[in-house]
Amino acid sequence: MSAEDDRHGTSGPTSMTRFDEVYSQPDPRSYFGALGPLGYQTPHHAQSVFRRLLSFVGLSGDGTHPAERGAEAVVLDICCSYGINAALLNHHVTWEELYERYTSPRAARMTTGELMESDRRYYAARRRADAVRVVGLDIAAPALAYAHAVGLLTAGFAENLETGAPSPALYQATRGVRLITVTGGASFLSARTFASLLAGRDEPAWVASFVLRTGSYRAIAEGLDRFGLTTQEYTGRTYPQRRFTDAAEQRGAIAAVRALGNDPRGKETDGCFHTALHLARPAAHAAAHPLHALLRDA
């Protein structure tokens, strides 16, 4: 999972419980220990969606896939934290299995070094045949370091593109990116982060973001439009994120959703934050392939 919007404590006009400390630990045990009991599940929803999208991204005019043209697909996961999205995308594991693994008594007895070595073996044994390279971007250097060390990330970059341009190394590592993913943190990102990654590319990547319904994605969508990417919100469903920590957090979320003109009934009123999937892709593809059909099996 990527770092979520909770890390920075805000999402649009509503205040959220902060979980900053779980991203500065040397391994993911605190992350799962803090978020698991709240029913955090966005990575679970994203697992099938991202796999589905990877079967479409980068198709040429003749219908061939990058792999058929000798090009290797690369995924860039923004706010990747401990590489959970990469773990779910590229391995035969589930979110529930990862939660059980990292909160188990056995894991609690391990040192970080022991857990790291165990994770290397665990993920190597479960690697999918269709695994793709995943590059991680996050401001949390300890989380990035762990994800890279256990083999979840091809490369990781602790850079803040809201305040500066990407390093030459980051720009080079993302040259082959076909899909940019965000499962948390959209509330503190702006179009600036995406523009610095997309500028100068011959073939802009698709951008798939799970966005809390308490904040607007409009400014980012408008920024992506300047690169020929049309953003559509999937209206077939919303995706529960996690339970509220208290009544005040729930009241704030309900008020924020209503302020944006959306209906919280049956979603935020039932006790959980919800996200909506926003997909940006070339206008021609968006016109030819309706989003509902694209995600039919996801």
C-alpha positions in Angstrom: 0.0 0.0 0.0 1.0 3.4 -0.5 1.1 5.9 2.1 -2.4 7.1 2.6 -4.0 10.5 3.0 -4.1 10.1 6.8 -0.3 10.6 6.9 -0.6 14.4 6.5 -3.8 14.7 8.5 -6.0 16.4 5.9 -8.1 15.6 2.9 -9.9 18.6 1.5 -11.8 20.4 4.3 -11.9 17.6 6.8 -9.5 16.8 9.6 -8.2 13.3 9.8 -6.4 11.2 12.4 -2.6 11.4 11.8 -0.5 8.3 11.3 2.7 9.9 10.4 4.8 7.8 12.7 4.1 4.5 11.0 5.9 5.6 7.9 9.2 6.4 9.6 9.7 2.9 11.1 12.4 0.6 9.7 9.9 -2.1 8.7 6.1 -2.4 8.0 5.0 -4.0 11.3 3.8 -0.7 12.9 2.0 0.2 9.6 -0.1 -2.9 9.7 -0.5 -2.8 13.4 -2.0 0.7 13.3 -4.1 0.5 10.1 -5.1 -3.1 10.1 -7.4 -2.9 13.1 -9.3 0.0 11.4 -10.1 -2.2 8.4 -7.8 -0.3 6.0 -8.3 -2.0 2.6 -7.5 0.3 -0.3 -4.6 -1.9 -1.5 -6.9 -4.9 -1.6 -9.3 -3.0 -4.0 -6.4 -1.7 -6.1 -4.8 -5.2 -6.6 -7.3 -6.4 -9.2 -7.9 -2.9 -10.7 -4.2 -2.3 -11.4 -3.7 -5.8 -12.9 -6.6 -5.2 -15.2 -5.3 -1.8 -16.3 -1.9 -3.2 -17.1 -3.5 -5.4 -19.7 -4.5 -2.2 -21.6 -1.9 0.5 -20.9 0.4 1.4 -23.7 -1.5 -0.3 -26.5 -0.4 1.1 -29.9 -2.6 1.9 -32.8 -2.3 -1.6 -34.1 -3.4 -3.1 -30.9 -0.1 -4.5 -29.8 1.1 -4.3 -26.2 4.5 -2.9 -25.2 5.8 -6.4 -24.4 5.1 -7.4 -27.9 7.1 -4.5 -29.2 10.1 -5.4 -27.0 9.3 -2.7 -24.4 9.0 -3.6 -20.7 6.1 -2.1 -18.8 7.0 -0.1 -15.7 4.7 1.0 -12.9 5.4 4.1 -10.8 3.7 3.9 -7.4 3.5 7.4 -5.8 3.4 7.5 -2.0 4.4 3.8 -2.1 5.6 3.6 1.6 6.6 -0.1 2.2 5.8 -1.3 -1.3 2.5 -2.9 -0.5 1.0 -2.2 -3.9 4.0 -3.8 -5.5 3.7 -6.8 -3.2 0.1 -7.3 -4.2 0.5 -6.6 -7.9 3.5 -8.8 -8.5 3.0 -11.7 -6.0 0.5 -14.5 -5.2 -0.5 -12.8 -1.9 -3.5 -11.0 -0.6 -3.9 -8.0 1.7 -5.3 -10.3 4.4 -2.3 -12.6 4.2 0.1 -9.6 4.6 -1.8 -8.3 7.6 -1.7 -11.7 9.3 2.0 -12.0 8.4 3.2 -8.7 9.8 1.0 -8.7 13.0 1.8 -12.3 13.9 3.6 -13.3 17.1 6.4 -14.8 15.0 7.0 -11.4 13.2 6.9 -9.6 16.6 9.8 -11.7 17.8 12.0 -10.8 14.8 14.6 -8.1 14.5 14.2 -5.8 11.4 17.1 -7.7 9.8 15.5 -11.0 10.4 12.2 -9.9 9.1 13.9 -8.4 6.0 15.6 -11.7 5.2 12.4 -13.6 5.8 10.5 -11.2 3.5 13.1 -11.7 0.7 12.4 -15.4 0.7 8.7 -15.0 1.1 8.2 -12.7 -1.9 10.7 -14.5 -4.1 8.7 -17.7 -3.6 5.5 -16.0 -4.5 6.6 -14.0 -7.5 4.1 -14.0 -10.4 5.2 -14.9 -13.9 3.7 -11.7 -15.2 5.4 -9.4 -12.6 6.4 -5.9 -13.8 9.0 -3.5 -12.6 7.8 -1.1 -9.9 9.5 2.1 -9.1 8.5 3.8 -5.8 8.3 7.4 -5.0 7.7 8.6 -1.4 9.1 11.1 1.1 9.4 8.4 3.7 13.0 7.1 3.2 12.9 4.3 5.8 9.8 2.7 4.2 11.3 3.1 0.7 14.5 1.5 1.8 12.7 -1.5 3.2 10.6 -2.1 0.1 13.7 -2.0 -2.1 15.8 -4.2 0.2 13.2 -7.0 0.2 12.8 -6.9 -3.6 9.4 -5.2 -3.9 10.7 -2.1 -5.7 13.1 -2.0 -8.6 14.2 1.4 -7.4 12.9 3.9 -4.7 13.2 7.6 -4.6 12.7 9.8 -1.5 11.8 12.9 -3.4 9.1 15.6 -3.0 8.1 16.7 -6.4 5.7 19.3 -4.9 8.8 21.3 -3.9 11.4 20.4 -6.6 12.1 18.8 -9.9 12.8 15.1 -10.2 16.4 14.0 -9.9 18.0 12.8 -13.2 18.0 9.3 -11.7 14.3 9.4 -11.0 13.5 10.8 -14.4 15.7 8.1 -16.1 14.2 5.3 -13.9 10.7 6.3 -15.0 11.3 6.6 -18.7 9.4 3.3 -19.4 6.5 4.0 -17.1 3.2 2.9 -18.5 1.0 3.2 -15.4 1.3 5.7 -12.4 -0.6 4.5 -9.4 -1.8 6.3 -6.2 -3.7 4.6 -3.5 -3.2 7.2 -0.8 -1.8 10.7 -0.5 -3.8 12.3 -3.3 -5.0 15.0 -0.9 -1.5 16.5 -0.6 -0.5 16.0 -4.2 -1.1 18.6 -6.9 -0.7 18.7 -10.7 2.9 19.7 -10.2 4.0 16.2 -9.2 2.5 14.7 -12.2 3.7 17.4 -14.6 7.3 16.9 -13.6 7.0 13.2 -14.3 5.1 13.5 -17.6 7.0 16.4 -19.2 9.0 15.5 -22.3 7.7 11.9 -22.6 6.9 10.6 -26.0 4.0 8.4 -24.6 2.4 9.7 -21.4 1.6 7.1 -18.8 -1.9 6.4 -17.6 -2.6 7.6 -14.1 -4.9 5.6 -11.7 -5.7 7.2 -8.4 -7.9 6.1 -5.5 -9.1 9.4 -4.1 -10.9 10.0 -0.8 -14.4 11.4 -1.5 -13.6 14.2 1.1 -11.4 16.0 -1.4 -11.5 17.2 -5.0 -9.3 15.7 -7.8 -10.3 18.4 -10.3 -7.0 20.4 -10.2 -4.9 17.3 -10.9 -7.3 16.2 -13.6 -7.0 19.6 -15.3 -3.2 19.3 -15.1 -3.2 15.9 -16.7 -5.4 17.2 -19.5 -2.5 19.4 -20.6 -0.6 16.2 -21.4 -3.4 14.7 -23.5 -4.8 12.6 -20.7 -8.6 12.5 -20.1 -9.6 11.8 -16.5 -12.7 9.9 -15.8 -14.2 8.9 -12.4 -15.5 5.4 -12.2 -19.1 5.6 -11.0 -19.8 1.9 -10.8 -18.9 1.8 -7.2 -16.9 3.4 -4.4 -14.2 1.7 -2.4 -14.2 1.6 1.5 -10.9 2.9 2.8 -11.0 2.4 6.6 -13.2 2.9 9.6 -13.3 6.3 11.3 -11.3 6.6 14.5 -14.0 8.6 16.3 -17.3 10.5 15.8 -15.6 13.8 15.1 -13.7 12.3 12.2 -16.9 10.9 10.8 -18.7 14.2 11.1 -15.9 16.0 9.3 -15.9 13.5 6.5 -19.7 13.6 6.0 -19.6 17.4 5.9 -16.7 17.4 3.4 -18.5 14.9 1.1 -21.6 17.0 1.1 -19.7 20.2 0.5 -18.4 18.6 -2.8 -22.0 17.9 -3.8 -21.9 14.2 -3.2 -24.1 11.9 -1.1 -22.6 10.3 2.0 -25.6 8.0 2.7 -24.7 4.3 2.8 -21.0 5.2 2.6 -19.5 7.7 5.1 -22.7 7.6 7.2 -22.1 3.9 7.6 -18.8 4.4 9.4 -16.0 4.3 6.8 -14.1 6.7 4.5 -14.7 5.8 0.9 -12.5 6.4 -2.2 -13.4 6.8 -5.8 -11.2 5.6 -8.7 -10.0 8.2 -11.2 -8.3 7.0 -14.3 -6.5 9.3 -16.7 -5.6 8.0 -20.2 -5.2 9.2 -23.8 -8.4 10.8 -25.0 -8.7 8.5 -28.0 -8.6 5.4 -25.7 -11.1 6.9 -23.3 -13.5 7.6 -26.2 -13.2 4.1 -27.6 -13.2 2.1 -24.4 -15.8 3.1 -21.7 -14.4 2.9 -18.2 -17.2 0.6 -17.0 -16.3 -2.0 -19.7 -12.6 -1.6 -18.9 -13.1 -2.5 -15.2 -15.9 -5.1 -15.7 -13.8 -7.9 -14.3 -11.8 -5.9 -11.8 
